[in-house]
Amino acid sequence: MPPPRTSRCLLLLGLVLGSVCVTLGSQAQASSTTDALNVLLIIVDDLRPSLGCYGDKLVRSPNIDQLASHSLLFQNAFAQQAVCAPSRVSFLTGRRPDTTRLYDFNSYWRVHAGNFSTIPQYFKDNGYVTMSVGKVFHPGISSNHSDDSPYSWSFPPYHPSSEKYENTKTCRGPDGELHANLLCPVDVVDVPEGTLPDKQSTEEAIRLLEKMKTSASPFFLAVGYHKPHIPFRYPKEFQKLYPLENITLAPDPEVPDGLPPVAYNPWMDIRQREDVQALNISVPYGPIPVDFQRKIRQSYFASVSYLDTQVGHLLSALDDLQLANSTIVAFTSDHGWALGEHGEWAKYSNFDVATRVPLMFYVPGRTASLPEADEKLFPYVDPFHSASELMEPGRQSMDLVELVSLFPTLAGLAGLQVPPRCPVPSFHVELCREGKSLLKHFRFHGLEEDPYLPESSVFQEASTFFGRWSPSAFSLLFFILVIVVTVFSVTFTIQFVSS
């Protein structure tokens, strides 16, 4: 047993070390809030990878292509289901539809499946200000008529006021009358409120970015765009980018021989539009007249270019506010959309064109170098400018990935602890994820393995903790270590002399 004086020294040493750990832990926590990366999550409705950065030579999408040039782009990303509500609930909770028990629009997962945490909820619980603009969760029962508020968001989500006119008679037909059509190019000054939902969402998102620029807290901003979801209601000038004579039909427009009826969707949602009803198309297989097929494809592509301008304005504002060097940007869609392939239109099927989505991540200092003081990574590019050139993706992955991986990937990129893998079953577990993290694709040192492995989890937690210490914290640690060595030396000497 050590002499009493030695015991007192060791007790004093323990108290000193305990105080140091508390101090350093507090510094690390404060530093993590100050230095944390923001997140801008852009979710598009019904967007298939018909983009220049995915090799489409016809579609003009220069602003999304520019984002891709600074991002890691996944060529083979797929949604869990080609329906809006099930897909969004799935990737926002990190659980598959079999777990959320949602395959349609008619239930709220917290009531009918389990009290599962969401991506924004997890960021909110970790000190982020979380904000929702536009269509992020699917509205209605599937998000409790509240976009999952207050669980997911720091304050009530924003929905554009002109959204209520999307399915009303605002489309001027050849007869001069207003109709609820599928094809709906408009003169924006003539529509109710003189604006469109996605324009309003961009304006609100920029307003929130301006507000958060001076905030001491990091932010998680999700922006959901409506187009190219039907009806194809977009500024009519975008039709000029796609003359009908340049529009080709789908390369495989016939319903496959022997296709089981269960594998086919009869696209009833577009049949309900007045201009489609006038065609008197037979159910279930059609076909749609060839000239109208070209018009559908024209309006889809025009809607994508209109969407691209909104993404461009949003990213340009991120640049102007000098937030591009501290904000992760993730861009994806809830699912794809068939444009005549296999005789299919719309979504709801399991064909590749309905389930494959764009997916890309911009991570400052990782996928692209940090911008210099006066450098702009995302200057707005006008799709009508003939000189705009196709930009190649910065980095690409050909691996097969899925949207259920979005939760662990965003958490890891932001430096948060990646939620653990879900047990089976996991209805009783609030925080876990069913998708693999994609962090290995970003080539982070020490993160080559999926962090759900125990040893990787420990490493990640330690590297995240120590990586957030400021230089002054390390200096203090070194100073304390010197004291510890000195105290131990003195204690040992006293004990040796006393013996």
Secondary structure, DSSP 8 states (H G I E B T S, - for coil): ---HHHHHHHHHHHHHHHHHHHHHHHHHHHHHHHH--EEEEEEESS--S-SGGGT-SS---HHHHHHHHTSEEEEEEE-S-SSHHHHHHHHHHT--HHHHT-SSSS--HHHHT-----HHHHHHHTT-EEEEEESSS-SSGGGTTTTTTTTS-SS--B--GGGGGTTSS-EE-TTSSEE--SEEEE-GGGSGGGS-HHHHHHHHHHHHHHHHTT-SS-EEEEEEE-TTSSSEEEEGGGGGGS-GGG----SS-S--TT--GGG----HHHHTSHHHHTT---TTT----HHHHHHHHHHHHHHHHHHHHHHHHHHHHHHHTT-TTSEEEEEEES---EESGGG-EES-S-SHHHHEEEEEEE-BTTTB----TT--SS----TT-TT------SEEEEEEEEGGGHHHHHHHHTT-----B--SS-TT-SS-BSS---GGGGT-TT--S-TTSHHHHHHHHHHHHHHT--HHHHHHHHHHHHHHHHHHHHHHHHHHHH-
